[in-house]
Amino acid sequence: MKRLSFKSQCYISLAIVACGFVSAQIFKMGILHNIMWIIIGLLFFVNPVWPKSADWRSHDELTKGIRIGSVLVIIVFGFLIRYGV
């Protein structure tokens, strides 16, 4: 299966953010914001991609950095921050 590029994965993340914010406002449930951030974190954890401008670095370090960042997104925005609608 072909991997997503950084640009397309960012567009998918923006679409998830838009759908999450709209659905949270429609259903008046702040937990949908948290679920949205967990999905985005999992998306980057499963498929760690980086911009072409950072491609000169070691790919192992970049993969590790992206995965650490995605776990931080899941923990901080997914579990610690509570959104009110």
N, C-alpha and C positions, 0 to 999 in steps of 0.2 A: 504494500500500500504506500502511496506517495505521501510524504510528510508535508504538512502545511508550512508555508513560509511565515516569516515574522510579520510581514504586512497583512497577510490574510488572517493570521491568528489574532492580530490586534483588531481588525475589523469585526471578527466574530466576537471578541470580547466586548467591543463597543455595542454590538447588537444585543448581547446578553445583558449589559448594563441598562440599555434603554428598555428592554422588555421587563427586566426586574424592577426598575423604578416605576414604570407604568402600571405593572400588575400590583405592586405594593400600594400604589395610590388608589387603584380601583377597588381592591379587596380590603384596604385599610389594615394591612398586616405588615408590620415592620420586619418580621422574620424573613420575609422574601428578599430583603436587601442582603441579609446575612447569607442566605442560600445562594444568591447570585455571586457573592464574593468567593464562596467556597467552590462553586463551579468554575469560576475563572482561575482560581488557584490550582485546581485539579487539572484544568486544561493545560496550563504551563508546566505542571509537574509531570504529566504524562508525555507531553511533547515539548521539551525544552528547546526553544529557538531563540536566536539573538539577531540583532540587526547586522547588515553586511559591513557596517563601519567597524564592528568589533570582531570581525572574522579573522583578523590577524593574530589574535590571542590563542592560547591553547584551548582546544575544544573540550578537553576534560574539565578544565577550570571553569569555562563558560557554562557547561552543563551543570556542574555542581553549584555554581552561583545562581543560576536560574531556578534550580530546584529548591535551594535555600530560600530564595526570595518568594517562591510560590508557597512554601510552607509558612513563611511569615505572613503572607496575605491571608491564608486560611486561618491562622491562629488569631491575628490581630483583627482583621475586618470581619472574619466569619464567626468567631467565637467571643471575642472580648467586647467589641463595640456593639451597642444596642441602638437601633434606629427607631425613632418614633415617627408615626405617620400622622 
